Amino acid sequence: MAENTVNVSIPRRWIVGMHAAGALLGFGAAFVIGPLVTWLLGLAGDAPGPLRLAAGLPLVWAIPVLTLAGLGVGFWFAKEWQKENGTITTTPEGVTVHRAGSNRYVARERIGGVFTDGRDLIVTDSATNELLRVNTDKVLVDRLRDAFERFDYPWQGTRDPHDHAFATWVDGSGLLDARTHDLLRARQRALADKRPGAAEDARDELRNLGIAVRDRHGAQQYRVIRRGE
């Protein structure tokens, strides 16, 4: 790692640990799958086909087969964990988020505040406009703080300093204009349909209007920063 570059991502040892945990669970399943299926048959008269198939394997085969299956599950979860968090690169010049095959950069001179809020990492300018909001795992918070403080970024802690200014969105409320409602409605549909790209596009448009948006307790919350022209 270059002296003036800090990359924050899920540590390799945690990924290996997840692989090992999957394999261990598969190994243990080889010994309990038979009694589990017997219990299900006695309770409900049936059991899922894959469980019945696994229970029918001799132990000498069940151990390697289920261990490998558990290892595969561990690999899948680890890959998704890495994909969800990506890599955040911090340098004296700026911050870059590498995620899902795309990169997003914010120059240092634009940054007025950096903080985490739940599972979000937020970067704002001096007027508190959100320049960046990305999901990040809580286990990375300490490493992110160290990276930003190393280069004298204005780290503001692990709670949104503007938390009091957020309100829960109510569709049709007279507190917002029609365009803002349209964008929040479109983002809500995109999230429900699992279209993260469309949801992020709506967030970008809201940001251009001076609206910060976050998701809390199954609802969208917004903060008005400035009105667009």
C-alpha positions in Angstrom: 0.0 0.0 0.0 1.3 3.4 -0.9 2.2 5.7 2.0 -0.4 8.3 0.9 -3.2 5.8 0.1 -5.4 3.8 2.5 -7.8 1.2 1.1 -10.6 0.1 3.4 -12.4 -3.2 2.5 -13.4 -6.4 4.2 -10.1 -7.9 5.5 -8.9 -11.0 3.8 -8.8 -12.9 7.1 -12.5 -12.3 7.7 -13.2 -13.7 4.2 -11.2 -16.8 4.9 -12.9 -17.1 8.2 -16.3 -17.1 6.5 -15.2 -19.8 4.1 -14.0 -21.9 7.1 -17.2 -21.3 9.0 -19.3 -22.5 6.0 -17.1 -25.7 5.7 -17.5 -26.4 9.5 -21.2 -26.0 9.3 -21.4 -28.4 6.4 -19.2 -30.9 8.3 -21.4 -30.6 11.4 -24.6 -31.0 9.2 -23.4 -34.4 8.1 -23.9 -35.7 11.6 -27.3 -34.1 12.4 -29.0 -34.3 9.0 -30.3 -37.8 9.6 -31.8 -37.2 13.0 -33.3 -33.9 11.7 -35.0 -35.6 8.8 -36.3 -38.4 11.1 -37.7 -35.7 13.5 -39.4 -33.8 10.6 -40.9 -37.0 9.2 -42.3 -37.9 12.6 -43.6 -34.4 13.2 -45.0 -33.5 9.7 -44.8 -36.7 7.8 -42.5 -35.1 5.2 -39.3 -33.3 4.8 -37.8 -31.1 2.0 -36.3 -33.2 -0.9 -32.7 -31.9 -0.5 -32.7 -32.8 3.2 -34.0 -36.3 2.5 -31.4 -36.8 -0.2 -28.6 -35.7 2.1 -29.9 -37.9 4.9 -29.8 -40.9 2.6 -26.1 -40.5 2.0 -23.8 -42.9 4.0 -21.8 -40.9 6.6 -18.6 -41.6 4.7 -20.0 -39.7 1.7 -22.1 -37.2 3.7 -19.1 -35.7 5.4 -17.2 -34.6 2.2 -20.3 -33.7 0.3 -21.9 -31.5 2.9 -18.5 -30.0 3.9 -17.9 -28.9 0.3 -21.5 -27.7 0.1 -21.0 -25.6 3.2 -17.7 -24.3 1.8 -19.6 -23.2 -1.3 -22.2 -21.4 0.7 -19.4 -19.7 2.7 -17.8 -18.6 -0.6 -21.1 -17.1 -1.8 -21.8 -15.2 1.3 -18.2 -13.9 1.4 -18.4 -12.8 -2.2 -21.7 -10.9 -1.6 -20.2 -9.3 1.5 -17.2 -8.1 -0.5 -19.5 -6.9 -3.3 -21.8 -5.0 -1.0 -18.9 -3.1 0.7 -16.5 -2.7 -2.1 -13.3 -0.7 -1.4 -13.0 2.9 -0.2 -9.7 4.6 -1.1 -8.6 7.6 0.8 -5.7 9.9 -0.2 -4.7 13.5 0.6 -6.4 14.4 -2.7 -9.8 12.8 -2.3 -12.0 9.8 -1.7 -12.9 7.1 -4.2 -15.5 4.4 -3.8 -15.0 1.3 -5.8 -18.2 -0.8 -5.9 -20.1 -3.1 -8.3 -17.8 -2.3 -11.2 -18.1 1.4 -10.8 -16.0 4.1 -9.3 -17.0 7.4 -7.6 -14.6 10.1 -6.7 -14.9 13.2 -4.4 -12.1 15.7 -4.3 -10.7 16.8 -0.9 -11.3 20.5 -1.5 -15.1 19.8 -1.8 -15.4 17.9 1.5 -16.7 19.7 4.6 -17.6 16.7 6.7 -17.4 12.9 6.9 -19.3 10.6 9.2 -21.2 7.3 9.4 -24.8 6.9 10.3 -25.9 3.3 10.9 -24.8 1.4 7.8 -24.2 4.6 5.7 -20.9 6.5 5.1 -21.8 10.1 4.2 -19.6 12.8 2.8 -20.9 16.4 2.8 -19.7 19.8 1.6 -19.3 22.9 3.7 -23.0 23.7 3.2 -24.0 20.1 4.4 -25.1 19.1 0.9 -24.5 15.3 0.6 -21.7 14.6 -1.9 -21.7 10.8 -1.2 -23.8 8.3 0.7 -22.9 4.6 0.4 -23.6 1.5 2.5 -20.8 0.3 4.6 -20.5 -2.5 7.2 -20.3 -1.4 10.8 -17.2 -3.5 11.3 -15.3 -1.2 9.0 -16.2 2.0 10.9 -13.0 2.1 13.0 -10.8 1.6 9.9 -12.7 4.3 8.0 -12.2 6.8 10.9 -8.5 6.0 11.0 -8.1 6.5 7.3 -9.9 9.9 7.2 -8.2 11.2 10.3 -4.8 10.1 9.0 -5.2 12.7 6.2 -7.0 15.3 8.3 -10.4 15.0 6.9 -13.2 16.5 9.0 -14.4 13.3 10.7 -17.7 14.0 12.5 -18.3 10.7 14.3 -20.8 7.9 14.0 -24.0 9.8 14.1 -25.4 12.2 11.5 -24.9 15.7 12.9 -28.1 16.7 10.9 -30.2 13.8 12.2 -32.7 16.2 13.8 -33.5 17.8 10.4 -34.7 14.6 8.7 -38.5 14.0 8.4 -40.3 10.9 7.2 -41.7 11.3 3.7 -45.4 11.2 3.4 -46.6 11.0 -0.2 -48.6 14.0 -1.2 -47.6 16.1 1.8 -47.7 19.8 1.1 -44.2 20.2 2.6 -42.6 19.3 -0.6 -43.1 20.2 -4.3 -44.5 17.9 -6.9 -41.1 17.2 -8.5 -39.6 16.1 -5.2 -42.6 13.8 -4.5 -42.2 12.3 -8.0 -38.6 11.5 -7.4 -39.2 10.0 -3.9 -42.1 8.0 -5.3 -39.9 6.7 -8.1 -37.1 5.8 -5.7 -39.5 4.0 -3.4 -40.7 1.9 -6.4 -37.2 1.2 -7.5 -36.2 0.0 -4.0 -39.3 -2.3 -3.9 -38.5 -3.7 -7.3 -34.8 -4.2 -6.3 -33.5 -1.8 -8.9 -30.6 -0.2 -7.0 -29.4 1.7 -10.1 -32.7 3.4 -10.6 -32.9 4.2 -6.9 -29.5 5.8 -7.0 -30.5 7.9 -10.1 -33.5 9.2 -8.2 -31.2 10.0 -5.2 -28.8 11.9 -7.5 -31.7 14.0 -8.9 -32.9 14.7 -5.4 -29.4 15.7 -4.4 -29.4 18.2 -7.3 -32.6 19.7 -5.8 -31.0 20.1 -2.4 -32.7 17.1 -0.8 -30.8 14.5 1.2 -32.6 11.1 1.5 -32.0 8.1 3.6 -33.9 4.8 4.5 -35.0 4.2 8.0 -37.4 1.6 9.4 -38.8 0.7 6.0 -39.5 4.3 5.1 -37.7 7.1 3.3 -36.6 10.1 5.3 -35.5 13.4 3.7 -33.7 16.6 4.7 -34.1 19.9 2.8 -30.8 21.6 2.3 -31.5 24.1 -0.5 -34.2 24.5 -3.1 -33.2 23.9 -6.8 -33.9 26.6 -9.3 
